[in-house]
Amino acid sequence: MRKWEVVDVLRHYRHDWLNKLQLIKGNLDIGRIEKVEGLIQEVIQQSKNESDLSNLNSQKLAERLLTFNWEEHPYVLFYEILTEDKNWGPIESRVMGILNHIFLLFDSHAKYGYDNQLIVILKDVDGAELELDYHGQLLLNDNWHSDLENFQKQYANVIRKIEWDENGLFLNIHF
């Protein structure tokens, strides 16, 4: 995991915003108002999620999720924050351990060149939960089965649900 300098963060973030603005402008130029409205709603939702993530009292977790897509991975990460309790600091190291393990799993087994997406949802409606929903192509070989089995053994005490096939994986973790 890279340690980001302030100038690098600003450069990446500015680049992301410029891309979004160019998409909106391009769609406005060709009169695709519905598409523009959808893009604006996506920007609003992303900004809300970034704000909520930044307010979880979990600095390392926020930094990891905010900067994840600036690194090379065979999938794109999306996240959503559905929390009442704004203090995930006490469980931050456990959440980070699981996420880093999952990221390594998908970095090793997601097929490059496909529309692979990992959605991470942090919620605390019924206690602190982490949901991971991967959609895309996976390399299902002996290593996949072994790596997934090791993950399940290591986190058996917090895994509520796990389902997977060659096109995805759903995982619910309860702390």
TARAUR-V550974 format. One record per residue. SS is DSSP state (~ for helix, > for strand, _ for the rest). PHI is phi in whole degrees, -180 to 180 (NA if undefined). OMEGA is omega in radians with two decimals (NA if undefined). Layout:
ss = (SS,SS)
phi = (PHI,PHI)
omega = (OMEGA,OMEGA)
This chain:
ss = (_,_,_,_,_,~,~,~,~,~,~,~,~,~,~,~,~,~,~,~,~,~,~,~,~,~,~,~,~,_,_,_,~,~,~,~,~,~,~,~,~,~,~,~,~,~,~,~,~,~,~,~,~,~,_,_,_,_,~,~,~,~,~,~,~,~,~,~,~,~,_,_,_,_,_,>,>,>,>,>,>,>,_,_,_,_,_,_,~,~,~,~,~,~,~,~,~,~,~,~,~,~,~,~,~,~,~,~,~,>,_,_,_,_,_,_,>,>,>,>,>,>,>,_,_,_,_,_,>,>,>,>,>,>,>,_,_,>,_,_,_,~,~,~,~,~,~,~,~,~,~,~,~,~,_,_,_,_,>,>,>,>,>,>,>,_,_,>,>,>,>,>,>,>,_)
phi = (NA,-78,-92,-87,-86,-57,-64,-64,-62,-63,-63,-64,-66,-63,-61,-60,-67,-62,-60,-65,-65,-66,-63,-64,-62,-60,-71,-64,-59,-101,78,-90,-63,-61,-66,-62,-61,-64,-63,-65,-63,-62,-64,-62,-65,-63,-64,-63,-62,-63,-64,-62,-63,-66,-98,-84,57,-144,-59,-66,-64,-61,-61,-64,-72,-67,-104,-54,-73,-83,-99,-88,-143,-82,-154,-106,-100,-122,-142,-139,-114,-125,-125,-101,-79,-96,-127,-96,-55,-62,-112,-55,-65,-68,-63,-62,-61,-66,-61,-62,-64,-64,-59,-64,-59,-75,-61,-84,-122,-82,-80,-70,90,-116,-83,-92,-137,-119,-105,-111,-120,-104,-145,-143,-67,-123,86,-70,-133,-128,-113,-126,-130,-102,-126,156,-96,-118,-87,-93,-123,-60,-64,-57,-61,-66,-64,-68,-62,-62,-61,-63,-66,-66,-117,-56,-73,-120,-77,-91,-153,-146,-138,-157,-153,-68,-111,168,-150,-121,-139,-120,-114,-121,-95)
omega = (-3.08,3.02,-3.02,3.01,-3.08,-3.12,3.10,3.12,-3.13,3.13,3.13,-3.09,3.10,3.11,3.12,-3.13,3.11,3.08,-3.14,3.13,3.10,3.08,3.13,-3.13,3.13,3.12,3.04,-3.12,-3.13,3.01,3.14,-3.04,3.13,3.12,3.11,3.12,3.10,3.11,3.12,3.10,3.09,3.13,3.12,-3.14,3.12,3.13,3.09,3.12,3.11,3.11,3.14,3.11,-3.13,-3.11,-3.11,-3.09,-3.08,-2.99,-3.10,3.12,3.13,-3.14,-3.10,-3.11,-3.12,-3.05,-3.01,-3.05,3.06,3.10,-3.14,3.09,3.11,3.14,3.11,-3.14,2.97,3.09,3.09,-3.11,3.14,-3.01,2.97,3.13,-3.09,-3.11,3.07,3.13,-3.10,-3.14,-3.07,-3.08,3.10,3.11,3.14,3.12,3.13,-3.14,-3.14,3.09,3.12,3.13,3.11,3.12,-3.13,3.04,-3.12,-2.94,3.05,-3.14,3.07,3.04,3.12,3.11,-3.11,-3.12,3.02,3.11,3.11,3.12,3.04,3.13,-3.14,3.11,3.14,-3.01,-3.11,-3.14,3.06,3.06,3.10,-3.10,-3.12,3.06,3.13,-3.10,3.13,3.01,-3.10,3.11,-3.13,3.13,3.10,-3.10,3.12,-3.14,3.13,3.11,3.10,3.10,-3.11,3.11,-3.08,-3.06,-3.10,-3.09,-3.13,3.13,3.06,-3.07,3.02,3.10,3.13,2.97,-3.06,-3.11,3.13,3.12,3.01,-3.10,3.06,3.13,3.10,-3.12,NA)
